[in-house]
Amino acid sequence: QLELVESGGGLVQAGGSLRLSCAASGRIFSSYAMAWFRQAPGKEREFVAALSRITSSTYYADSVKGRFTISRDNAKNTVYLQMNSLKPEDTAAYYCAARTMGILTRPREERAYDYWGQGTQVTVAS
Protein backbone atom coordinates (compact mmCIF):
# COMPACT_ATOMS: atom_id res chain seq x y z
CA GLN A 1 0.00 0.00 0.00
CA LEU A 2 1.33 3.39 -0.99
CA GLU A 3 0.49 6.55 0.91
CA LEU A 4 0.78 9.97 -0.69
CA VAL A 5 0.64 13.11 1.46
CA GLU A 6 0.49 16.54 -0.13
CA SER A 7 1.56 19.78 1.53
CA GLY A 8 2.45 23.34 0.64
CA GLY A 9 -0.93 24.69 -0.35
CA GLY A 10 -2.25 28.01 0.86
CA LEU A 11 -3.41 31.48 -0.04
CA VAL A 12 -1.27 33.55 -2.40
CA GLN A 13 -1.73 36.74 -4.38
CA ALA A 14 -1.95 36.61 -8.16
CA GLY A 15 1.53 36.61 -9.64
CA GLY A 16 2.97 34.84 -6.62
CA SER A 17 4.51 31.40 -6.23
CA LEU A 18 3.96 28.24 -4.25
CA ARG A 19 5.72 24.91 -4.11
CA LEU A 20 3.64 21.85 -3.46
CA SER A 21 5.20 18.69 -2.08
CA CYS A 22 3.97 15.11 -2.18
CA ALA A 23 5.68 12.69 0.16
CA ALA A 24 5.34 9.02 -0.67
CA SER A 25 5.81 5.94 1.42
CA GLY A 26 7.42 2.93 -0.18
CA ARG A 27 10.92 1.76 -0.89
CA ILE A 28 10.79 1.96 -4.66
CA PHE A 29 9.56 5.50 -5.12
CA SER A 30 12.05 6.03 -7.92
CA SER A 31 10.20 3.47 -10.02
CA TYR A 32 6.85 5.29 -9.83
CA ALA A 33 5.52 7.69 -12.41
CA MET A 34 4.09 10.71 -10.61
CA ALA A 35 1.58 13.38 -11.48
CA TRP A 36 -0.40 16.33 -10.22
CA PHE A 37 -4.07 16.92 -10.92
CA ARG A 38 -6.37 19.65 -9.66
CA GLN A 39 -10.04 20.17 -9.11
CA ALA A 40 -11.73 23.54 -8.85
CA PRO A 41 -15.15 23.89 -7.19
CA GLY A 42 -17.91 22.70 -9.50
CA LYS A 43 -15.47 21.36 -12.06
CA GLU A 44 -14.04 17.99 -12.94
CA ARG A 45 -10.56 17.04 -11.87
CA GLU A 46 -8.02 17.95 -14.52
CA PHE A 47 -4.45 17.04 -15.36
CA VAL A 48 -1.71 19.48 -14.42
CA ALA A 49 1.69 17.80 -14.79
CA ALA A 50 3.34 14.38 -14.88
CA LEU A 51 6.80 12.90 -14.63
CA SER A 52 7.60 9.49 -16.08
CA ARG A 53 9.72 7.03 -14.15
CA ILE A 54 12.01 5.73 -16.86
CA THR A 55 12.87 8.64 -19.10
CA SER A 56 12.01 11.38 -16.62
CA SER A 57 9.96 12.92 -19.36
CA THR A 58 7.65 15.68 -18.21
CA TYR A 59 4.16 16.52 -19.40
CA TYR A 60 2.15 19.66 -18.73
CA ALA A 61 -1.32 20.95 -19.32
CA ASP A 62 -1.31 23.84 -21.77
CA SER A 63 -2.77 26.09 -19.09
CA VAL A 64 0.29 25.73 -16.84
CA LYS A 65 3.10 25.21 -19.34
CA GLY A 66 5.91 27.67 -18.73
CA ARG A 67 4.65 28.52 -15.24
CA PHE A 68 4.65 25.19 -13.38
CA THR A 69 7.50 22.69 -13.01
CA ILE A 70 7.23 19.12 -11.78
CA SER A 71 10.29 17.50 -10.26
CA ARG A 72 11.23 14.71 -7.89
CA ASP A 73 13.78 13.95 -5.22
CA ASN A 74 14.06 10.17 -4.99
CA ALA A 75 16.25 10.37 -1.89
CA LYS A 76 13.37 12.08 -0.10
CA ASN A 77 10.59 10.08 -1.76
CA THR A 78 9.03 13.37 -2.75
CA VAL A 79 7.63 14.94 -5.88
CA TYR A 80 7.23 18.70 -6.18
CA LEU A 81 5.15 21.12 -8.16
CA GLN A 82 6.71 24.56 -8.38
CA MET A 83 4.01 27.02 -9.35
CA ASN A 84 4.99 30.50 -10.52
CA SER A 85 3.01 33.42 -11.92
CA LEU A 86 -0.11 32.08 -10.28
CA LYS A 87 -3.49 33.18 -11.55
CA PRO A 88 -6.91 33.17 -9.86
CA GLU A 89 -7.94 30.40 -12.25
CA ASP A 90 -5.27 28.18 -10.68
CA THR A 91 -7.39 28.06 -7.52
CA ALA A 92 -8.19 24.42 -6.83
CA ALA A 93 -7.50 21.42 -4.68
CA TYR A 94 -4.30 19.85 -5.96
CA TYR A 95 -3.85 16.09 -5.87
CA CYS A 96 -0.75 13.98 -6.17
CA ALA A 97 -1.01 10.68 -8.03
CA ALA A 98 1.27 7.72 -8.59
CA ARG A 99 1.46 4.94 -11.12
CA THR A 100 3.24 2.03 -9.53
CA MET A 101 3.02 -0.63 -12.22
CA GLY A 102 3.87 -0.64 -15.90
CA ILE A 103 4.78 2.12 -18.27
CA LEU A 104 3.05 5.49 -18.25
CA THR A 105 1.43 5.76 -21.66
CA ARG A 106 -1.43 8.16 -20.99
CA PRO A 107 0.00 10.66 -18.49
CA ARG A 108 -2.91 13.06 -18.80
CA GLU A 109 -5.58 10.55 -17.85
CA GLU A 110 -6.70 9.88 -14.27
CA ARG A 111 -7.07 6.16 -14.95
CA ALA A 112 -3.34 5.91 -15.59
CA TYR A 113 -2.69 6.28 -11.85
CA ASP A 114 -3.46 3.81 -9.09
CA TYR A 115 -2.74 5.82 -5.94
CA TRP A 116 -3.93 9.27 -4.95
CA GLY A 117 -3.31 11.68 -2.15
CA GLN A 118 -5.96 13.58 -0.19
CA GLY A 119 -5.20 16.92 -1.77
CA THR A 120 -3.99 20.34 -0.71
CA GLN A 121 -5.88 23.57 -1.34
CA VAL A 122 -4.38 26.38 -3.38
CA THR A 123 -6.21 29.71 -3.44
CA VAL A 124 -4.99 32.55 -5.63
CA ALA A 125 -6.43 35.95 -4.78
CA SER A 126 -6.80 38.59 -7.47
Rosetta blueprint (number, residue, H / E / L):
1 Q L
2 L L
3 E L
4 L E
5 V E
6 E E
7 S E
8 G L
9 G L
10 G E
11 L E
12 V E
13 Q E
14 A L
15 G L
16 G L
17 S L
18 L E
19 R E
20 L E
21 S E
22 C E
23 A E
24 A E
25 S L
26 G L
27 R L
28 I L
29 F H
30 S H
31 S H
32 Y L
33 A E
34 M E
35 A E
36 W E
37 F E
38 R E
39 Q E
40 A L
41 P L
42 G L
43 K L
44 E L
45 R L
46 E E
47 F E
48 V E
49 A E
50 A E
51 L E
52 S L
53 R L
54 I L
55 T L
56 S L
57 S L
58 T E
59 Y E
60 Y E
61 A L
62 D L
63 S L
64 V L
65 K L
66 G L
67 R L
68 F E
69 T E
70 I E
71 S E
72 R E
73 D E
74 N H
75 A H
76 K H
77 N L
78 T E
79 V E
80 Y E
81 L E
82 Q E
83 M E
84 N L
85 S L
86 L L
87 K L
88 P H
89 E H
90 D H
91 T L
92 A E
93 A E
94 Y E
95 Y E
96 C E
97 A E
98 A E
99 R E
100 T L
101 M L
102 G L
103 I L
104 L L
105 T L
106 R L
107 P L
108 R L
109 E L
110 E H
111 R H
112 A H
113 Y L
114 D L
115 Y E
116 W E
117 G L
118 Q L
119 G L
120 T E
121 Q E
122 V E
123 T E
124 V E
125 A E
126 S L
